[in-house]
């Protein structure tokens, strides 16, 4: 096609028929519109290609697509195909069930500590964005005072992450036991229940909260590309968590999330899982 239709019209076309690829000829469409179209195609597994201008061809910045007989950019798909998704999901179920059984005594100990330390429930639930932007309740051990969500506006200025992600090193809402749980990431353990429910994966991008403004900030900083984070299930651990945790900048986190999505393999998942205990024990970047 020579010009892109409106995004909602394009999404309807992609939903109505099984397209193999979309080829965009030389266009005057805005960059944001082209990126949105590429993301819509990627979400449905449709190959998205663009024919470049003569200057780009002359400078050797593109390669010939031998099937078309034309030089064309090709937008890379996420590596998680349907078959890979099933394999990843099966691993998630087996791994999570085994870990929950093995750590049952630790769960009981943590529950006791939380009840003795402060008033409020043992588990904390928070609405987060999941796969394809679907909202779900994420489980965590409570590490803050009972009304922490109502106090979020009071601690916005304490955000240590200069960008989309919210994290405060000296958050006054965190309890004594909560600091210890966060230090070793033990507060994340209940999210294995989310994995069993099909809302999360063991490894993947961190699910963003609705109430902290992270999603809006991410879309402001990275535009339509930010939606690519939701092309797969969010995870308990991930590439940026084993690369420095809270010491990693927002830009680096986003880049590592995209790298994981585009280069996923079972081997990469296993590598991240094996590195996670070392990060938990030594606690680099944890707060």
C-alpha positions as CSV (number, residue, x, y, z in Angstrom):
1,X,0.0,0.0,0.0
2,X,1.1,3.6,-0.7
3,X,-0.6,5.2,2.4
4,X,-1.6,3.8,5.7
5,X,-5.2,3.9,6.8
6,X,-6.2,5.0,10.3
7,X,-4.9,2.6,13.0
8,X,-8.3,1.3,14.0
9,X,-9.1,0.6,10.3
10,X,-5.8,-1.2,9.8
11,X,-6.4,-3.3,12.9
12,X,-9.9,-4.2,11.6
13,X,-8.4,-5.3,8.3
14,X,-5.8,-7.4,10.0
15,X,-8.5,-9.0,12.1
16,X,-10.8,-9.7,9.2
17,X,-8.3,-11.6,7.0
18,X,-5.2,-13.7,7.5
19,X,-2.4,-11.6,6.0
20,X,1.1,-12.9,5.5
21,X,2.8,-9.5,5.2
22,X,2.1,-5.8,4.7
23,X,4.4,-3.8,2.3
24,X,4.4,-0.1,2.6
25,X,5.6,1.8,-0.4
26,X,7.2,5.2,-0.2
27,X,5.0,7.1,2.1
28,X,4.5,10.6,3.6
29,X,2.8,9.2,6.7
30,X,4.2,10.5,10.0
31,X,6.8,8.4,11.8
32,X,4.4,7.7,14.7
33,X,1.8,6.4,12.4
34,X,4.2,4.0,10.7
35,X,5.5,2.7,14.0
36,X,1.9,2.1,15.2
37,X,1.2,0.2,12.0
38,X,4.4,-1.9,12.5
39,X,3.4,-2.7,16.1
40,X,-0.2,-3.7,15.0
41,X,1.3,-6.1,12.4
42,X,3.8,-7.5,14.9
43,X,1.1,-8.2,17.4
44,X,-0.7,-10.4,14.8
45,X,2.4,-12.0,13.4
46,X,2.2,-10.2,10.1
47,X,5.5,-9.3,8.4
48,X,5.8,-5.5,8.0
49,X,8.1,-4.1,5.2
50,X,8.9,-0.6,4.0
51,X,10.4,0.3,0.6
52,X,13.1,3.0,1.3
53,X,13.9,6.0,-0.8
54,X,16.7,6.2,-3.4
55,X,19.1,7.9,-1.1
56,X,19.0,5.1,1.5
57,X,19.5,2.6,-1.3
58,X,22.4,4.5,-2.7
59,X,24.1,4.7,0.7
60,X,23.8,0.9,1.0
61,X,21.7,1.0,4.2
62,X,19.2,-1.6,3.0
63,X,19.3,-5.1,1.5
64,X,17.4,-6.5,-1.4
65,X,14.4,-8.6,-0.6
66,X,14.8,-11.4,-3.2
67,X,11.1,-12.4,-2.9
68,X,9.9,-9.0,-3.9
69,X,12.7,-8.0,-6.2
70,X,12.7,-4.7,-4.3
71,X,14.9,-3.3,-1.6
72,X,12.8,-3.2,1.6
73,X,13.1,-2.8,5.3
74,X,11.7,-5.6,7.3
75,X,10.5,-5.1,10.9
76,X,11.7,-8.0,13.0
77,X,9.0,-10.1,14.8
78,X,9.1,-11.1,18.4
79,X,10.8,-14.4,18.8
80,X,8.0,-16.0,20.9
81,X,6.0,-17.9,18.2
82,X,2.8,-19.9,19.1
83,X,4.9,-23.1,19.5
84,X,7.4,-21.3,21.7
85,X,4.6,-19.8,23.8
86,X,3.2,-23.2,24.5
87,X,6.7,-24.5,25.5
88,X,7.3,-21.5,27.7
89,X,3.9,-21.8,29.3
90,X,4.4,-25.5,30.1
91,X,7.8,-24.8,31.7
92,X,6.2,-22.0,33.7
93,X,3.5,-24.3,35.2
94,X,6.0,-27.1,36.1
95,X,8.6,-24.7,37.6
96,X,6.1,-22.6,39.6
97,X,4.3,-25.6,41.0
98,X,7.5,-27.3,42.1
99,X,8.9,-24.1,43.6
100,X,5.7,-23.3,45.5
101,X,5.7,-26.8,47.1
102,X,9.4,-26.6,48.0
103,X,9.2,-23.2,49.6
104,X,6.0,-23.7,51.6
105,X,7.8,-23.6,55.0
106,X,9.4,-20.3,54.0
107,X,6.0,-18.9,53.1
108,X,4.7,-19.8,56.6
109,X,7.7,-18.1,58.2
110,X,7.2,-14.9,56.1
111,X,3.5,-14.8,56.9
112,X,4.2,-14.9,60.6
113,X,6.8,-12.1,60.4
114,X,4.4,-9.8,58.5
115,X,1.6,-10.3,61.0
116,X,3.9,-9.6,63.9
117,X,5.5,-6.6,62.3
118,X,2.5,-4.4,61.3
119,X,-1.3,-4.3,60.9
120,X,-2.8,-5.3,57.7
121,X,-3.2,-8.3,55.3
122,X,-0.3,-10.6,54.6
123,X,-0.7,-10.4,50.8
124,X,-0.8,-7.1,48.9
125,X,-2.6,-7.0,45.5
126,X,-2.1,-4.3,42.9
127,X,-3.7,-3.8,39.5
128,X,-1.1,-4.1,36.8
129,X,-1.0,-4.2,33.0
130,X,-0.4,-7.7,31.5
131,X,-0.4,-9.4,28.1
132,X,-1.9,-7.1,25.4
133,X,-2.6,-4.5,28.0
134,X,-5.1,-6.6,30.0
135,X,-5.4,-5.6,33.6
136,X,-4.8,-8.2,36.4
137,X,-4.3,-8.4,40.1
138,X,-0.6,-9.0,40.9
139,X,0.1,-10.7,44.3
140,X,3.0,-9.8,46.6
141,X,3.8,-10.1,50.2
142,X,2.9,-6.8,51.9
143,X,6.0,-4.8,52.5
144,X,4.3,-1.4,53.2
145,X,1.8,0.0,55.6
146,X,-1.8,-1.0,54.9
147,X,-2.8,2.3,53.2
148,X,0.3,2.7,51.1
149,X,-1.6,3.0,47.8
150,X,-3.4,6.1,49.1
151,X,-0.1,7.7,50.0
152,X,1.5,7.4,46.5
153,X,1.0,11.1,45.7
154,X,3.0,12.0,48.8
155,X,6.1,10.0,47.7
156,X,6.2,10.9,44.0
157,X,9.1,13.3,44.6
158,X,11.2,10.5,46.1
159,X,11.3,8.5,42.8
160,X,14.9,7.5,42.2
161,X,14.2,6.3,38.6
162,X,14.8,9.3,36.3
163,X,12.2,8.1,33.7
164,X,9.2,5.9,33.4
165,X,9.7,3.4,36.2
166,X,8.8,4.3,39.8
167,X,11.1,3.2,42.7
168,X,12.0,5.1,45.9
169,X,15.0,4.0,47.9
170,X,13.9,5.7,51.1
171,X,10.2,5.1,50.8
172,X,8.7,5.9,54.3
173,X,5.8,3.5,53.6
174,X,8.0,0.4,53.8
175,X,7.8,-1.6,57.0
176,X,10.8,-3.1,58.9
177,X,10.1,-6.7,57.7
178,X,9.2,-5.2,54.3
179,X,12.8,-3.8,53.9
180,X,14.2,-7.3,54.5
181,X,11.8,-8.9,52.1
182,X,12.6,-6.4,49.4
183,X,16.3,-6.7,50.0
184,X,16.2,-10.4,48.9
185,X,13.1,-10.0,46.6
186,X,11.1,-12.4,48.7
187,X,8.1,-10.2,48.4
188,X,7.8,-11.3,44.8
189,X,7.2,-15.0,45.6
190,X,3.3,-14.9,45.6
191,X,3.5,-13.9,41.9
192,X,4.1,-17.6,41.2
193,X,0.3,-17.8,41.9
194,X,-0.1,-15.3,39.0
195,X,2.0,-17.6,36.8
196,X,-0.3,-20.6,37.6
197,X,-3.3,-18.4,36.8
198,X,-1.8,-17.6,33.3
199,X,-1.4,-13.9,34.1
200,X,2.4,-13.9,34.3
201,X,5.5,-15.9,33.3
202,X,8.5,-16.8,35.3
203,X,10.7,-14.6,33.0
204,X,9.5,-11.5,31.2
205,X,9.2,-7.7,31.3
206,X,8.0,-6.4,34.7
207,X,4.3,-5.7,34.8
208,X,3.6,-2.0,35.2
209,X,1.2,-0.7,37.8
210,X,-1.9,1.4,37.0
211,X,-1.5,3.8,39.9
212,X,2.1,5.0,39.6
213,X,1.9,6.6,36.2
214,X,4.6,4.3,34.8
215,X,2.6,3.4,31.7
216,X,1.9,7.0,30.8
217,X,5.6,7.9,31.3
218,X,6.8,5.0,29.2
219,X,4.5,5.9,26.3
220,X,5.6,9.6,26.6
221,X,9.3,8.6,26.5
222,X,9.2,5.8,24.0
223,X,6.0,6.4,22.0
224,X,4.2,3.5,20.3
225,X,7.2,1.2,20.7
226,X,6.4,1.1,24.5
227,X,3.4,-1.2,23.7
228,X,5.8,-3.9,22.5
229,X,6.5,-4.7,26.1
230,X,3.0,-6.2,26.4
231,X,3.4,-8.6,23.4
232,X,4.4,-11.3,25.8
233,X,3.4,-12.2,29.4
234,X,5.0,-10.1,32.1
235,X,7.5,-11.9,34.3
236,X,8.6,-12.2,37.9
237,X,12.3,-11.9,36.9
238,X,13.8,-10.6,33.7
239,X,16.9,-9.5,31.8
240,X,17.2,-6.1,33.5
241,X,16.6,-7.6,37.0
242,X,19.7,-9.7,36.6
243,X,21.6,-6.7,35.1
244,X,21.5,-4.4,38.0
245,X,17.9,-4.3,39.2
246,X,17.1,-0.8,40.5
247,X,20.5,0.5,39.5
248,X,19.6,0.2,35.8
249,X,18.1,3.4,34.3
250,X,14.7,3.5,32.7
251,X,16.2,3.7,29.2
252,X,18.4,0.6,29.9
253,X,15.4,-1.3,31.3
254,X,13.3,-0.6,28.3
255,X,16.1,-1.6,25.9
256,X,16.7,-4.8,27.8
257,X,13.0,-5.6,27.8
258,X,12.9,-5.2,24.0
259,X,16.1,-7.2,23.5
260,X,14.5,-10.1,25.5
261,X,11.3,-10.0,23.5
262,X,13.1,-10.0,20.2
263,X,15.8,-12.6,21.1
264,X,13.8,-14.9,23.4
265,X,14.9,-18.5,23.7
266,X,14.4,-21.2,26.3
267,X,18.2,-21.0,26.9
268,X,17.9,-17.3,27.6
269,X,15.1,-17.9,30.1
270,X,17.2,-20.6,31.9
271,X,20.2,-18.3,32.0
272,X,18.1,-15.5,33.6
273,X,16.6,-18.0,36.1
274,X,20.0,-19.3,37.1
275,X,21.3,-15.8,37.6
276,X,18.3,-14.6,39.7
277,X,19.3,-16.4,43.0
278,X,22.7,-14.8,43.0
279,X,21.1,-11.4,42.5
280,X,18.6,-12.1,45.3
281,X,21.4,-13.2,47.7
282,X,23.8,-10.3,47.0
283,X,21.0,-7.8,46.7
284,X,22.7,-5.5,44.2
285,X,20.3,-2.6,43.4
286,X,17.6,-3.9,45.7
287,X,15.3,-1.6,47.6
